[in-house]
Amino acid sequence: MSEKALVRIRTLYDSLSPSEQKVADYVLAHPHDVLQMPIAMLAKHAGVSDPTVIRFCRSLGYRGYLEFKIALARDTASPVQLIQASVDEKDTPETIANKVFSAGIQALQDTLSILDKEAFSRAVDALSHARKVLIVGVGTSGPIAHMMYNRLFRIGVNCLVETDSYLQLMQASLLGPKDVVVAISQTGSSVDPVLTLKEARRHGATTIAICGNAAAPLTMEADIVLLSVSRELRAEAVASRLAQIAIIEALYVTLAMQDIEKTAENERRIWDAVVEKTI
């Protein structure tokens, strides 16, 4: 958007619905605070629902909450805040370390507080009964996709990981009703994972999204959505990735606990092979 976010809110204020105006009023009164708020917190402070905040963002012309916060940051945030939302130029190295760690802890706590227990159980069930699991992610989500593959294959899940946009789409075209696709994206707006989930659904596969935006295009193509939360302005901030890693680790541990003896035996064989390789 070429217009500044705050100017755009004031310009379009009269065209907003009464509930959207509540969001606008809060943002105009507390722009700096909003920068560090997940969508649920802004909704609570404004006295509206989460979908109302999303409609507010779209009424302003933004694709979602993250894009709106980035635009708002350009209005109000210092260059330092664009690196890490809570740090200050005068902070000592020790203080910076404390704030970075605190942001990660906060992301974990926020994600746990909104974790959909039913969706999590459905994801575990889908993964445990899948003939094949395809894990996809692009850009900075690629390493997270590889980490999930590393956790699942060691407990006997028949899985593969693809971070190439063409290959993941090709793999999705060969899936069927007994298969599962897991797409990882913090923004949920990357085109390639969205197309991959859409193709997988077309062939009857179960689709799972691990995403930081409940209203993103990716979640529209997912049968199961597991949301991660971060108060950082940058979509690729470490805090958001920690939240996604925690979700993946929770899935892994839950699946591993279904057959503890098999998991323990697999881990023993893996470590025997690794130790033998390093001797």
N, C-alpha and C positions, 0 to 999 in steps of 0.2 A: 504494500500500500504506500502511495506517495505521501498521503496526509499523515500527520502525527496522530497517534492513537487517541490522546486526550482531546485534541481538536475534533477528531472524527466523532467521538462520543458526544461532545457538545453540539456538533452540527446535526447529528441524526437523533438527538435525544427525543424530540417530539414524535418521531416516527416509531419509537420503541413501544412495546406493550407495557402496561403498568408493572408487571413483574420484572421485565427487562430493565425498566427504569430504576428499580430498586438496586439492581446490580450496578447500573451506571452511577447511581448516587454514591454507592460505597466505593467504587473505583476512583471516582473524582475526589472523594474525601480522603482516601487512603491509598494513593497510587504506589507508594514505596512498599507498603505492607503487602499489597497484592502480589508483588513480584515474587515473594517467597511462599505464597499460598498454593497448595494443590486445589483443584477445582472444588472438592467437597468442602474445604474450609471457607472459600469465598462464598459458596452457596449458603453455608451456615450463617456467616456474618451478615449476608445480605437478606437473609430470611426467605430464601427461595430454594428450589430443587436444583440438583446437578444439571438436568436437561435444560433448565431455564438459562443457566450460565452459558451453556453451549449455544443455545438459540441467540443469546445476547451477542456472542462473538460472531456468529454467522450474520446476524443483522447488521453488524458493522462492516461486513465484507471479508472477515477472516475465515479460514477453513476450520479452525478449531481453537481451543483454549491456549495451546502452546504457541501458535502463531500470533495470537493476540498478546500474550505475555512478552514475546520477543519484540513486538512493535511497541508495547508499553515501556519496555526496558530502554529502547532507543530514546524515549522521551525523558525518562527519569533516572536511569541507572548510570553510574559512573563506569568508565572503562574497566576499573578493578572489579566491579560487581559482575561484569560480563565474563570475567575469568572464574570468579567464585562469588556467589551471591552475598555471603556474610562477611567477607574479609574487608579490611581497610588498609589503605596505603601505609599507615603508621604501625600496623601490626608487626610484632616480632615474629621470627621464624617459629618459635614455640607456639605463639597464639594462632598463627596460620595453620599449623599442624592440628591444633585442638579443634579449630573451626571446620577444617576439612573432615576430620574424623567424626565430629558431631553431625555434619550434614549427612554422612553415610548412615550413622545410627538413626537419625531422624527419618531417612528414607525407608529404612527397614521397619521402623515402628509404624510409619504411616501405611506402608504396604500391607503389613500384617493386620492393621485395624480395618482395612477395607477388603481383605481377602474373602472372596466368595467361597464359602466352605462347600457348598453344593457343586459349584463349578470345578473346584479342586478335586473333589471325589470323582466327578465324571471324567476329568482328565486322567486320573490314575486308572480308572476302569478302562478307558479307551486305550491307553498305552499298554496296559497289561494284557489286553486281548487282541492287540493289533497283529496282523500278519506281517506288516512292514510299517516302519515309522520313518517318514522323511522330515528332516529338520532343516529349515531354511532361514537365512538372514543375509542381508547385504550391508556393505559399508562397515560401520562400527558395530553392527549387530553380528557380523560374521564370527568374531572370536567367541561370542556368547553361544552361538549355534554350535560351534565346534566343542565348546565345553559341555554342552548338553549331550552331544553325541558321545563324548568321552565317558560321561557318567552312565549312559543307558546301555552301551554295548557291553560293558563289563558285567552287567547283571543278566545278560542273555537276551536283551531286546534286539530284535532284528531291525537295525536302523542304519540310516546313512545321512550324511549332511551335505548340503549343496549351498554354496555362496555365489555361484555363477548364475546370473539371471536366466540365461538360455537353458542351462542344464537343469535348473530346478523346475522350470516350466515343462521341459521334456520329461523329467521324472514324474511330475504330477499327472501328465497325460496317460501314464501307464498304470496308475493306481486304480483301486476298486473299492467296493463297500467294506472290505475287511481291513483297509489300510487307514493310516492316520498321518496328517501333515501338521507339524508344529512350526508356526511362523513367529519369529522374534523381531520386534521393532519397537523402539521407544515412542516414536512419533506416530507410527501406524499409517503414515502417509506415503511411504516408499512404494513406488508402482510395482516393482517386481514381486515382492511377497503377496501383494494383493492379487495380482494376476495368477500367481501360483495357487493360492487358496481357491480362487474362483474356478480354476481348471480342475483342481482336486475335487471340489464339491460337484462339479458337473459329472464326474465319474463315480459319485457316491461315497467318496472317502470322508472320514470325520476330520474336521478342521479345528485346530486349536491356535489361539493367538495369545502370545505373551507380550503385552503392550502397555504403554503409559498413557493412552488416550482412549477413553471409553467410547467416544463418538467418531473415532478414526475410520477411514475406509476399510482398514484391515479388519476391524472388529465386525463390520457389516458382513464379511465373508466367513466369519468364524462361528462354528457351532458352540465352542466353549471359549470364554474369554477370561484370562487371568491378568488382572491389572497390577502394574507396578507404579509406584508414586515417588516423585522427587520434587523438591522445591527449587531446584536449580533452574537457571534460565536456559542453559545449553542442553539440547536434547541428548548430547553424547556425554554429559557429565558423569563422573564416576559414581556418584550417589545413585543415579537411575540404574546403572549397570549392576551395582551391588544388590539392589532390590530384585532385579531379574535373576541374578545368580542365586539368590536365596529361594526364589520360587522354584527354580530348576532343582536345586539341592533338596528341597522339601519333597518334590516329586520323586527324585531318585531314592531318597531314604524310605519313603512310603512304599515304593515298588520293591525295594530290596528287602524290606521287612516281611513281604508276602512269602518269601522263601529264603529264610536266613541261612540254612545249610548250603543251598546252592550259591548264594552270594558269597559266603565265606570261602567256599571251595574255589570259586572263580577268582576271588581276590588273591588267594594263596597261589594259584597257578600263575596269575599275572605277575605277582611280585617275585616268584621263583624265576620266571623268565627274565625279568628286569635285572635282578641281582646277578644272574648268570651272565647276562650281557655285559655288565659293568665290571665283572671280575677280570 
